[in-house]
Amino acid sequence: MRYQGIKIGRNERCPCGSGIKFKRCHGNLNKIILDKNVQKIIKRKQAEEIRRKKQQGWGKPIISAAVENHRVVIVGNRMYTGKWETFHDFLYSHLLSLFGQKWHDEQRSDTDEFKHPLIRAYDSLVAYRATLEKVEGKVSAPYTGAVSVFMWLSYNLYLISHNAELLELLIKRLKNKEQFASAYYETFVAAIFIKAGYVINFENESDKKSTHCEFIAIHTETGQSFSVEAKYRHRLNDGFSHDGSPNLKLDIGGPINKALAKEAKHERVIFVDINLPFIEAAKFSGEILAKQLRKLEHSNVSTKTNLDKSAYVFLTNHPYHYNLDGPSQNPLYFSDGFNMDDYGFKKRTLAQLIADRKKHAPIHKLWESIEAHTVIPDTFDGTLTELKHNRLLYGEKYELSDQEGKNFIVTLKNAVVNIKNKTATGICSDHSGKCFIVNLPLSDDEISAYEKSPDTFFGEYQEVPRGLKSPLDAFDFAMKGFNKLAKEELIKRLCTHYDINELNNKSRDELLEIYCMGIAAHIYKPADKSG
């Protein structure tokens, strides 16, 4: 018998390393079939976990189970039960339970012209829900500004409760309409770190002996800690407050200076929400924001400022509250290093970009999470609501008909989706190994599900190329494509450009990086674009 092209005696030890005879291991046809089925199950589970993390982030997963006609949800050390069909349904009731019915009733009866921002968002949300048409018993509609305010606050508080500790003082500040806006933004910042896989520890707010940041964020992979400060730019009549700046200027110097004045035990990370209507915020490109920070770095003329200190700075804009009844506007995010030469929006060579990414790996992971986790999960387990049953899965068998109308069974091996034409082109094979190409129409729900999770749509993880937008993208693409090249082959490919002795003294990983940098530099000329 043969194993991976090698002739093996039935009573010899199996070359897989199991220690048992070949005939009872990989020489056993039943075991091979079983192994293939197990591998298929493992790949499906891996795809499901990847999809879940892309929805929920790298914090603790949603813990939930359907029990008879109820659903149980565990949040931290608390258990909730209810008749929620979706995770959104749960979040809607969860926020109301955190604030309490008594507080809610008192605030709704408030005759003050400036009602609590959350109550105004809630009233707008209730009115909006009343106008929606029911589709198959479920409410389906785009987010309004009010829905975004309410649901994002609920989701942020859920993440904090489930992954850290929901402080009573935070809820108290949220209930105070004068402090709501700042506390609301702090929940966003904490949730951003949680979704990126950080552990957060809130500082002791009752300690008045010294100043301190909002919380300590610990990157689980490296153990590196960061002191995190969140600043919200108050503006007059923005929908959240009735005081603050009357103009729409950027004005980030004050918040950054105040954040730098706080005592920090670790490297600083400062988040500032510029709090502008979407149209106004969109005027500030990355180049403009970077210039503003460079200007601040050189403005430390007074001994009373703290602008000589360094920090990772994230500028954000969450404009939902500016138009509660209108369509929800997208948030904006920008990241740069303040008094840092090797991080952020600065011109550097590709080699420098690669080295800087390694040096600032935890913050780069934070940024990747911000870009990836832009929506609130709508299911408890990471499944896609559009796909009640996924009919196209790698490794599954399907029945096809030939030109004569005769049916035969094939296995789906690979496939690609054409969104524009709403079709999937699949490569299948029959029992003899003969391959077929088939075109299958996709429904609107299937197209929607594919757009949400193209990498796992067919039941296994298969990375879908998304284009190369930077030198680093090109470098990463090359690293994945050539990661199996042996050291000898890399030396052979590089020896015409480098000294052979220098190449021999480098590790295989170092040679792979040099080779892939050359490929990326060839694709992107010049390679020293902004990071």
ChimeraX attribute file (.defattr): number of C-alpha atoms within 10 A of each C-alpha:
attribute: neighborCount
match mode: 1-to-1
recipient: residues
	/A:1	11
	/A:2	12
	/A:3	13
	/A:4	7
	/A:5	7
	/A:6	9
	/A:7	9
	/A:8	17
	/A:9	14
	/A:10	17
	/A:11	12
	/A:12	12
	/A:13	17
	/A:14	20
	/A:15	16
	/A:16	11
	/A:17	8
	/A:18	11
	/A:19	11
	/A:20	15
	/A:21	17
	/A:22	22
	/A:23	18
	/A:24	15
	/A:25	20
	/A:26	21
	/A:27	19
	/A:28	14
	/A:29	12
	/A:30	12
	/A:31	14
	/A:32	13
	/A:33	12
	/A:34	12
	/A:35	13
	/A:36	13
	/A:37	13
	/A:38	12
	/A:39	12
	/A:40	17
	/A:41	14
	/A:42	13
	/A:43	16
	/A:44	19
	/A:45	15
	/A:46	16
	/A:47	20
	/A:48	20
	/A:49	18
	/A:50	19
	/A:51	23
	/A:52	22
	/A:53	19
	/A:54	20
	/A:55	25
	/A:56	26
	/A:57	23
	/A:58	16
	/A:59	19
	/A:60	17
	/A:61	18
	/A:62	20
	/A:63	14
	/A:64	17
	/A:65	14
	/A:66	14
	/A:67	11
	/A:68	6
	/A:69	8
	/A:70	13
	/A:71	17
	/A:72	16
	/A:73	20
	/A:74	14
	/A:75	18
	/A:76	17
	/A:77	8
	/A:78	9
	/A:79	11
	/A:80	12
	/A:81	15
	/A:82	15
	/A:83	13
	/A:84	18
	/A:85	15
	/A:86	15
	/A:87	18
	/A:88	18
	/A:89	15
	/A:90	21
	/A:91	23
	/A:92	17
	/A:93	13
	/A:94	18
	/A:95	19
	/A:96	15
	/A:97	11
	/A:98	13
	/A:99	14
	/A:100	11
	/A:101	11
	/A:102	8
	/A:103	11
	/A:104	17
	/A:105	11
	/A:106	9
	/A:107	17
	/A:108	14
	/A:109	9
	/A:110	12
	/A:111	8
	/A:112	8
	/A:113	6
	/A:114	14
	/A:115	16
	/A:116	23
	/A:117	22
	/A:118	23
	/A:119	18
	/A:120	19
	/A:121	24
	/A:122	21
	/A:123	13
	/A:124	18
	/A:125	22
	/A:126	12
	/A:127	11
	/A:128	16
	/A:129	14
	/A:130	9
	/A:131	8
	/A:132	12
	/A:133	12
	/A:134	12
	/A:135	9
	/A:136	7
	/A:137	7
	/A:138	11
	/A:139	10
	/A:140	12
	/A:141	12
	/A:142	9
	/A:143	19
	/A:144	21
	/A:145	24
	/A:146	29
	/A:147	26
	/A:148	24
	/A:149	23
	/A:150	23
	/A:151	21
	/A:152	21
	/A:153	22
	/A:154	22
	/A:155	23
	/A:156	25
	/A:157	26
	/A:158	23
	/A:159	27
	/A:160	22
	/A:161	16
	/A:162	21
	/A:163	21
	/A:164	18
	/A:165	16
	/A:166	17
	/A:167	13
	/A:168	9
	/A:169	12
	/A:170	17
	/A:171	16
	/A:172	13
	/A:173	16
	/A:174	22
	/A:175	19
	/A:176	13
	/A:177	16
	/A:178	16
	/A:179	15
	/A:180	21
	/A:181	20
	/A:182	18
	/A:183	21
	/A:184	21
	/A:185	23
	/A:186	22
	/A:187	22
	/A:188	21
	/A:189	23
	/A:190	27
	/A:191	25
	/A:192	20
	/A:193	26
	/A:194	28
	/A:195	25
	/A:196	25
	/A:197	23
	/A:198	26
	/A:199	19
	/A:200	24
	/A:201	15
	/A:202	16
	/A:203	14
	/A:204	11
	/A:205	14
	/A:206	7
	/A:207	9
	/A:208	8
	/A:209	6
	/A:210	7
	/A:211	13
	/A:212	21
	/A:213	24
	/A:214	23
	/A:215	21
	/A:216	25
	/A:217	23
	/A:218	20
	/A:219	22
	/A:220	13
	/A:221	10
	/A:222	9
	/A:223	12
	/A:224	13
	/A:225	19
	/A:226	24
	/A:227	24
	/A:228	26
	/A:229	25
	/A:230	24
	/A:231	23
	/A:232	20
	/A:233	20
	/A:234	20
	/A:235	20
	/A:236	14
	/A:237	14
	/A:238	19
	/A:239	19
	/A:240	24
	/A:241	19
	/A:242	14
	/A:243	12
	/A:244	12
	/A:245	14
	/A:246	12
	/A:247	10
	/A:248	14
	/A:249	12
	/A:250	15
	/A:251	13
	/A:252	19
	/A:253	16
	/A:254	12
	/A:255	19
	/A:256	23
	/A:257	17
	/A:258	14
	/A:259	26
	/A:260	22
	/A:261	17
	/A:262	17
	/A:263	13
	/A:264	19
	/A:265	12
	/A:266	13
	/A:267	15
	/A:268	24
	/A:269	24
	/A:270	26
	/A:271	26
	/A:272	23
	/A:273	24
	/A:274	24
	/A:275	23
	/A:276	24
	/A:277	18
	/A:278	18
	/A:279	10
	/A:280	12
	/A:281	20
	/A:282	13
	/A:283	9
	/A:284	13
	/A:285	11
	/A:286	15
	/A:287	11
	/A:288	11
	/A:289	18
	/A:290	20
	/A:291	13
	/A:292	15
	/A:293	19
	/A:294	14
	/A:295	12
	/A:296	18
	/A:297	17
	/A:298	11
	/A:299	13
	/A:300	13
	/A:301	9
	/A:302	8
	/A:303	8
	/A:304	9
	/A:305	15
	/A:306	16
	/A:307	24
	/A:308	17
	/A:309	14
	/A:310	16
	/A:311	22
	/A:312	21
	/A:313	20
	/A:314	19
	/A:315	18
	/A:316	21
	/A:317	22
	/A:318	24
	/A:319	26
	/A:320	29
	/A:321	27
	/A:322	20
	/A:323	17
	/A:324	23
	/A:325	18
	/A:326	15
	/A:327	15
	/A:328	22
	/A:329	19
	/A:330	13
	/A:331	14
	/A:332	16
	/A:333	16
	/A:334	18
	/A:335	21
	/A:336	22
	/A:337	21
	/A:338	25
	/A:339	18
	/A:340	14
	/A:341	13
	/A:342	19
	/A:343	23
	/A:344	23
	/A:345	19
	/A:346	18
	/A:347	16
	/A:348	19
	/A:349	17
	/A:350	24
	/A:351	17
	/A:352	15
	/A:353	23
	/A:354	17
	/A:355	13
	/A:356	18
	/A:357	18
	/A:358	12
	/A:359	13
	/A:360	14
	/A:361	15
	/A:362	23
	/A:363	20
	/A:364	17
	/A:365	17
	/A:366	19
	/A:367	18
	/A:368	12
	/A:369	20
	/A:370	16
	/A:371	10
	/A:372	16
	/A:373	17
	/A:374	12
	/A:375	10
	/A:376	16
	/A:377	21
	/A:378	19
	/A:379	18
	/A:380	20
	/A:381	19
	/A:382	19
	/A:383	17
	/A:384	24
	/A:385	13
	/A:386	16
	/A:387	15
	/A:388	10
	/A:389	9
	/A:390	13
	/A:391	12
	/A:392	18
	/A:393	19
	/A:394	21
	/A:395	18
	/A:396	14
	/A:397	16
	/A:398	15
	/A:399	9
	/A:400	12
	/A:401	10
	/A:402	8
	/A:403	6
	/A:404	6
	/A:405	8
	/A:406	8
	/A:407	11
	/A:408	12
	/A:409	13
	/A:410	22
	/A:411	21
	/A:412	22
	/A:413	17
	/A:414	16
	/A:415	18
	/A:416	14
	/A:417	20
	/A:418	12
	/A:419	15
	/A:420	7
	/A:421	9
	/A:422	14
	/A:423	17
	/A:424	18
	/A:425	15
	/A:426	19
	/A:427	18
	/A:428	23
	/A:429	17
	/A:430	15
	/A:431	10
	/A:432	7
	/A:433	10
	/A:434	9
	/A:435	15
	/A:436	14
	/A:437	13
	/A:438	13
	/A:439	13
	/A:440	13
	/A:441	14
	/A:442	17
	/A:443	12
	/A:444	12
	/A:445	14
	/A:446	23
	/A:447	23
	/A:448	17
	/A:449	19
	/A:450	20
	/A:451	13
	/A:452	16
	/A:453	19
	/A:454	19
	/A:455	18
	/A:456	22
	/A:457	26
	/A:458	23
	/A:459	22
	/A:460	21
	/A:461	20
	/A:462	13
	/A:463	9
	/A:464	11
	/A:465	9
	/A:466	7
	/A:467	9
	/A:468	15
	/A:469	9
	/A:470	17
	/A:471	28
	/A:472	22
	/A:473	14
	/A:474	20
	/A:475	25
	/A:476	16
	/A:477	17
	/A:478	19
	/A:479	19
	/A:480	10
	/A:481	11
	/A:482	14
	/A:483	13
	/A:484	9
	/A:485	13
	/A:486	13
	/A:487	18
	/A:488	13
	/A:489	12
	/A:490	18
	/A:491	22
	/A:492	11
	/A:493	12
	/A:494	18
	/A:495	15
	/A:496	9
	/A:497	7
	/A:498	11
	/A:499	11
	/A:500	13
	/A:501	10
	/A:502	10
	/A:503	20
	/A:504	14
	/A:505	10
	/A:506	13
	/A:507	10
	/A:508	19
	/A:509	15
	/A:510	12
	/A:511	22
	/A:512	23
	/A:513	19
	/A:514	16
	/A:515	19
	/A:516	21
	/A:517	23
	/A:518	18
	/A:519	17
	/A:520	23
	/A:521	19
	/A:522	13
	/A:523	15
	/A:524	19
	/A:525	10
	/A:526	11
	/A:527	21
	/A:528	18
	/A:529	17
	/A:530	15
	/A:531	20
